[in-house]
Amino acid sequence: MMKRQTLLDEVEAAALDEGASLAGALRKCVALGGRSGSPELRDWAAKELRGYKPDDADLPPYRVVPAILQMDWENLAYLATGQTISPNELPDFARDSIKEEMTLYHGVGELESLLAAALKDGHLKMGFPGGSDLAAYLTRTNQESTVVRRLYRTISPSAVAGVLDITRTTLTELVAEMRDGASDPEGVPSAETATQAVHVAVHGDRNRVRVVNDQASGATAVEKDPPWWKRWQIVSALVAGLGALTAAGIGISRALTG
């Protein structure tokens, strides 16, 4: 009899299939988060689908990508498009806020559409808040009758593809973490297992939580890996101990040979 495919199996299969829709895999992950009772798993997948907000504290760092600042301008003699400029060429009040990077808040479905457009045109032009006002200011303050038509950032197709690839990889890591801690034969991880998977795969918290059952009392305890400073103390103690043993060995050897 063929084994019935669980929802976790479906998420894994969709994540590993490069040709499958990433949005579809994330929707299955939302459902898995609901079945497991893990708001963290459900919310991560939902935000990847719907997109993030600028004030979201959990915005993944991989959604910040390199960008080139460019502008289109013209005067009586020239018409220029796609001229690359440095943020240092901008007015003082704009230099600190306009950088050569861009945060992609978009949901994965929109990112996939942006990637298709970028692959077609070779690049992707993205406006930014205040860009029109800044273009108008540059036009007013220019001494050579130059009209700045547009200011924008340009990002490469590989940058967008990279965000999608990291999202798919993160989803794969989530499945691996949930399989590592799952005990449900139906393939639905517990809320604790799913939440821990999010902490490890999404937030990079490698402090794994191990659940230990006390067979005598039936109590359950939670053990965590010691923080880095505790591990450092342990290693330092071992090094000091080895040093003492080495010194003692040298002393004994000298005494015997003396």
N, C-alpha and C positions, 0 to 999 in steps of 0.2 A: 504494500500500500504506500502510495506517495505521501510524504510528510506534508501536512498543511502549512502553507506559508503564513507566517505571523506578520503583524504590522511592522515589527522591528526588522524582519527579513525584507519587507517591501521597501522600507526606508534605506536599508543597506544596498539593496539591488539598484535602486534609483540613484543613490549617491555614487556608486561605482561605475555606472553606465555613463560614459562621457557623452553619449548621444541622447540621453534622457534629459527631460526638462528639470533643471535645478529647482524651479518654482514648484513643480509637482512633488519633488522629494521633500521640500520644506513643508508643504501642506500636510503630507503624511506625518512629518515630524510634529506639527502642531497637534494633530490628532493623537499621536503617541504621548505627547506631553499631557493632554487632557486625560487619557486613560491611566497614565501613571500617577496623576495627581501632582505633577511638578509644574508650578507656575513659571519657574525659571526656564525650563526647556520650552514650554509653550510660548513664552514671551520672546525668547531669542529667535525662534523660527518665525514668529509672526512679524517681528521687526525687520528681519531680513526680507520678508515678503512685501511688507507695506512701506518700508523705508524708515529711516531714523529722523529725529528732529535735532536741530542744532544744540538744544539744551539737554539732550539725553546724556546722562552720566556714563552709560554703558556703551557708547559709540565705539566700535572696534577700531583700533589704530590702523588696521590694514585698509580702511576706507579712505585714508588720507594718501593721495597719490601725487607724484610730481606733475607740475604744469608749467607751461611757458606763457608769460604775459605778452600779449600782442595787441596791436591797434591798427585800425584802418584810418587813413587821413588823406586829405587832398588840399592843394592850393592852386593858384593860377597856372602853375607850371607842371605839377606832378599829381599823380594819383597813386597812392601806395596802399596795398592790402597785405595783412599778415606781417607787419613789421614787428620784429621782436624788440622789446624794450626791457630794461632792468627796473625793478621797483625803486632803485635809487634815483631814477629819472623822474619819479613822481613827486608831487608837492610833499612837503614835510608831514603834513597831517595825514597823508595816505600811506606812507612808506611802511609803517609798522603793521598795518592791518591787511595790506595786499601783498601776499607772498607768492613765491613760485611753487605753490602746491594747491591742491583742491580737495575738499572733502566730498565724497560721493554719498549723499544721504539717500539715494534712490533705492527702491525695492529691486530685487533681483530681476523681476520681469522687465522693468524699465531699463536696467543695466544691460540686459541681453539685447534690447532694442537699440540702445546707444552703441553697443559694440558692433552690431550689424551696420549701423550708419557710419561708424568710424572706419570699419573695414572697407566700406564702399568709397568713402572720400579720402581715406588715408590719415585722417585726423578728426578730432572732435572739438568744435568751438563752443565754449561754455561761458555765458555771461556770469556776472557776480553782482551782489547787491551794491548799489551805489555807483555802478559802472557808467550808467548814462549821465548821472550828475557830474561825475569826474571828467567825462569826455567834454561836457559842456563847459566846465571850469577851464580845462586846458585850452579850449577854443577861445574863450574870452581873454585869457591871459597871454596868449601867444602873440609875439610881435611880428610875425611874418605872414599874417593873414591865412594861417593854416586852420583848416576845419578838421577836428578829430571826430570822425563819424562813429567809431565804435571802439570800446576797450573790452577785451575778453581774455580768457585763458584757453590755451589749447592743450589737450591731453592726447596721448597716443592710444591706439587700440590695445596695445599690450598692457597698459595700465588698467584699463577696464577689464580686460580678460584676466588679469592677475587678481583683481578683487573677486571675480566670480570663481576663479580656481581656488583661492584660499577659503571662500565660503563652502565650496564643495568638500575641500579637504577637512575643514572643521566639522562638517556634518559627518564625514566618515570617521573622524576621531571620536565624535560623540557616540556613534554606534559601537565602536570598539570598547569605549569605556563602559557603556551600558551592558554590553555582553560580558565584560570582565566581572561585573558585580551582580548580574542578573541571576535569579534563582527560580523565576516563574517559568514553568514549562510552556506557558502560552506566549512567552516572549514579551511580556509587559513588565518593564523594570519597575521597581518600587520608586516612590517619590524621592527617597533619600538617594538611591542609586542614580536616578536621572538628574537630580540636582547636582550631585557630586560630579557627574560627567560634564555638566555645563561649566562648573568651576575649573575643571582640569582642561577641557578642550577649548573653551571659549575665552576664559579669563587667565589661563596659564597658571592656575594655582595647583602646583604639583604636590601639595600637602594632602596626600590621599587619606581618606578616612576608612579605617578597617573596623568592621563590626565583629565583636568577639562575644560569643555566647558562653556563659558560665553554666556548665551542665549540672552542677550541684544545686545551685540556687535558682537557676532559670533566668537570672538577671542578664541584661545585655549591657555591655560597656563599649564605649567608643574610644579607639586609640588613634592618635594622630602622630605623624612623623614629627620629630622634634624640630623647632625652628632653627634657622641657620646658626644662631649664636650658641645654641645648645650643642649642635653638631660640632661646631668649631671648638668648644670646650672639651668635648670628648676626644676629638682628634688631637688637640694640644696635650691632653693628659696622656694619651697613648704615646705620642712622640716623646714627651718628657720621660715616661716610663721606660721606653726603649733606650733613650739616652742614658738613663741611670743604670740599666742593665748592662749596656755596652761598657760604660765606665767601670762598673764593678768587675766585669769580665776581664778588662785590661789590667785592673789592679791585681786580681787573682793570678792572672797569667804571669805578671811580673814577679809576684811573690814566689811562685813555684819555680820560675827560671832563675830567680836571684839566688 
